[in-house]
Amino acid sequence: MAYACDSCGKGVQYGESHTHHRGVAGGQWKKRAQRTRKVFKPNLHKWHGMKLCTKCLRKLKKS
């Protein structure tokens, strides 16, 4: 089963994450942390047997 919204299809996205950047440690140039892969998951909820993201859930509850 895919981790995605049944209404709009919003799913998992991938990006890069790193914890240290220029400006840490008094604004001096220090060795930066390695960039690592980060997984961004949608905020899914179960509603009447469907998996919906928060945006779609709010749209359905209004109508």
Number of C-alpha atoms within 10 A of each C-alpha: 3 8 13 18 23 15 12 11 12 17 16 13 10 10 10 11 13 12 10 14 13 12 10 12 10 8 9 9 11 13 9 12 11 11 12 11 11 12 12 12 13 16 14 20 15 11 10 7 7 12 18 24 22 14 12 17 17 11 9 10 7 6 5
